[in-house]
Amino acid sequence: MKESEKTTIVQRLSDNLEKSGLRKTPERFAILRAMCDFQGLFSLEELNSALESADFRVSRATLYNNVKLFMQMRLLNSFRVLGNTRYEVIVNTTRRTRQICVNCGKVTELKSPVIANTVDSLHLKRFRKDGFSLAIYGMCSSCLARITREMNKNKNKNQKNGKRKS
């Protein structure tokens, strides 16, 4: 993440805390900065490890409570990947469309005017939309290629073993 984006996100946290009348604790800002250092999705365990590596230890309760708060403030998104919850810092709050590989967790941002226009043209009853986030789950080309190579390797191995038995 670019330094300018980090600064913007930290400022959004500061503004939200001020509006909500919540304390601006060093833990909150350290947790948010650690989140910004991840490329793509991360788990709470990975976040906790990153904080510990930076010699900034926080309790699990502090971590969970701040993650919940950041999600309410729309600074953080959560996704289910392979049965685990993974998180991502929200840089652009208005429109997000991404592909998420269910195998490796890689996140790719999609720039799709068709999706944006479709969502914009939706008329929702008794609801004013101010943005959207769409996640498309599947498998990236790298994982597909690796799995295909492994399957072909196993297939060739089985064919060779079958010929030897004859």
C-alpha positions as CSV (number, residue, x, y, z in Angstrom):
1,M,0.0,0.0,0.0
2,K,1.3,3.5,-0.9
3,E,2.3,5.8,2.0
4,S,-0.3,8.3,0.9
5,E,-3.0,5.7,1.1
6,K,-1.8,4.7,4.6
7,T,-1.9,8.4,5.7
8,T,-5.5,8.7,4.3
9,I,-6.6,5.6,6.2
10,V,-5.0,6.7,9.4
11,Q,-6.7,10.1,9.1
12,R,-10.0,8.4,8.5
13,L,-9.6,6.4,11.7
14,S,-8.7,9.6,13.6
15,D,-11.7,11.4,12.2
16,N,-14.0,8.5,13.0
17,L,-12.7,8.1,16.5
18,E,-13.2,11.9,17.1
19,K,-16.8,11.8,15.7
20,S,-17.6,8.7,17.8
21,G,-16.1,10.2,21.0
22,L,-13.7,7.3,21.3
23,R,-10.1,7.4,22.5
24,K,-7.3,7.7,20.1
25,T,-5.1,5.0,21.6
26,P,-1.6,4.0,20.3
27,E,-2.9,0.4,20.0
28,R,-5.6,1.3,17.5
29,F,-3.2,3.2,15.3
30,A,-0.5,0.5,15.6
31,I,-3.1,-2.2,14.6
32,L,-4.3,-0.2,11.6
33,R,-0.7,0.5,10.4
34,A,0.1,-3.2,10.7
35,M,-3.0,-4.0,8.7
36,C,-1.9,-1.6,6.0
37,D,1.4,-3.4,5.6
38,F,-0.3,-6.5,4.3
39,Q,-0.6,-7.1,0.6
40,G,-4.0,-8.6,0.1
41,L,-5.9,-10.6,2.7
42,F,-4.6,-11.5,6.1
43,S,-5.8,-13.4,9.1
44,L,-6.0,-12.2,12.8
45,E,-3.2,-14.7,13.5
46,E,-1.0,-13.1,10.8
47,L,-1.8,-9.6,12.1
48,N,-1.0,-10.6,15.7
49,S,2.4,-12.1,14.5
50,A,3.2,-8.9,12.6
51,L,2.5,-6.8,15.7
52,E,4.6,-9.1,17.8
53,S,7.5,-8.9,15.3
54,A,7.3,-5.2,15.6
55,D,7.5,-5.5,19.4
56,F,4.0,-4.3,19.8
57,R,2.0,-6.8,21.8
58,V,-1.7,-6.5,22.2
59,S,-4.2,-8.8,23.8
60,R,-6.5,-10.9,21.6
61,A,-9.5,-9.0,23.1
62,T,-7.9,-5.7,22.0
63,L,-7.3,-7.1,18.6
64,Y,-10.8,-8.5,18.1
65,N,-12.5,-5.4,19.5
66,N,-10.5,-3.1,17.2
67,V,-11.1,-5.3,14.2
68,K,-14.8,-5.1,14.9
69,L,-14.6,-1.3,15.3
70,F,-12.6,-0.9,12.1
71,M,-15.3,-2.9,10.2
72,Q,-18.0,-0.7,11.6
73,M,-16.0,2.4,10.5
74,R,-15.7,0.8,7.0
75,L,-11.9,0.7,7.3
76,L,-11.8,-3.1,7.0
77,N,-13.6,-5.8,5.1
78,S,-13.9,-9.5,6.0
79,F,-14.1,-12.5,3.7
80,R,-14.5,-16.2,4.2
81,V,-11.7,-18.1,2.4
82,L,-11.3,-21.8,2.9
83,G,-13.4,-21.7,6.0
84,N,-11.3,-19.0,7.7
85,T,-12.0,-15.3,8.0
86,R,-9.6,-13.1,6.2
87,Y,-9.4,-9.3,6.3
88,E,-8.5,-6.5,3.9
89,V,-8.0,-2.8,4.5
90,I,-10.5,-0.7,2.5
91,V,-8.6,2.0,0.5
92,N,-11.5,3.1,-1.7
93,T,-14.8,3.1,0.1
94,T,-17.1,3.6,-2.8
95,R,-16.6,0.8,-5.3
96,R,-14.7,-2.4,-4.9
97,T,-14.8,-5.5,-7.1
98,R,-12.2,-8.2,-6.6
99,Q,-11.3,-11.8,-7.4
100,I,-10.3,-13.9,-4.5
101,C,-8.5,-17.2,-5.0
102,V,-9.9,-19.8,-2.6
103,N,-6.7,-21.8,-2.9
104,C,-3.9,-19.2,-2.2
105,G,-6.0,-16.2,-1.0
106,K,-4.6,-13.9,-3.7
107,V,-6.8,-10.8,-4.3
108,T,-7.0,-9.1,-7.6
109,E,-8.8,-5.8,-8.1
110,L,-11.1,-5.7,-11.1
111,K,-11.9,-2.6,-13.0
112,S,-15.3,-3.4,-14.5
113,P,-17.5,-0.5,-15.6
114,V,-20.2,-3.0,-16.4
115,I,-20.4,-4.1,-12.8
116,A,-20.2,-0.5,-11.5
117,N,-22.9,0.6,-13.9
118,T,-25.2,-2.3,-13.0
119,V,-24.9,-1.5,-9.3
120,D,-25.4,2.2,-10.0
121,S,-28.5,1.5,-12.0
122,L,-30.1,-0.6,-9.2
123,H,-33.1,1.1,-7.6
124,L,-33.3,-0.3,-4.1
125,K,-36.5,0.2,-2.1
126,R,-36.1,2.2,1.1
127,F,-32.3,2.1,0.8
128,R,-29.7,4.7,-0.2
129,K,-26.5,3.1,-1.4
130,D,-23.3,4.9,-1.0
131,G,-20.9,2.2,-2.4
132,F,-20.5,-1.5,-2.9
133,S,-18.0,-4.3,-2.4
134,L,-18.2,-7.4,-4.6
135,A,-16.0,-10.5,-4.1
136,I,-15.8,-13.1,-6.8
137,Y,-14.4,-16.4,-5.4
138,G,-12.6,-18.9,-7.6
139,M,-9.1,-20.1,-8.4
140,C,-6.3,-18.0,-9.9
141,S,-4.4,-19.1,-13.0
142,S,-1.3,-19.9,-11.0
143,C,-3.1,-22.3,-8.7
144,L,-5.0,-23.8,-11.6
145,A,-1.7,-24.4,-13.5
146,R,0.0,-25.9,-10.5
147,I,-3.0,-28.3,-9.8
148,T,-3.1,-29.3,-13.5
149,R,0.6,-30.0,-13.5
150,E,0.2,-32.1,-10.3
151,M,-2.7,-34.0,-11.8
152,N,-0.8,-34.7,-15.0
153,K,2.2,-35.8,-13.1
154,N,0.1,-38.2,-11.0
155,K,-1.7,-39.4,-14.1
156,N,1.6,-40.1,-15.9
157,K,3.0,-41.9,-12.8
158,N,-0.1,-44.1,-12.6
159,Q,0.1,-44.9,-16.3
160,K,3.7,-46.0,-15.9
161,N,2.9,-48.1,-12.8
162,G,0.0,-49.7,-14.7
163,K,2.3,-50.7,-17.6
164,R,4.8,-52.3,-15.3
165,K,2.2,-54.6,-13.8
166,S,1.2,-56.1,-17.2
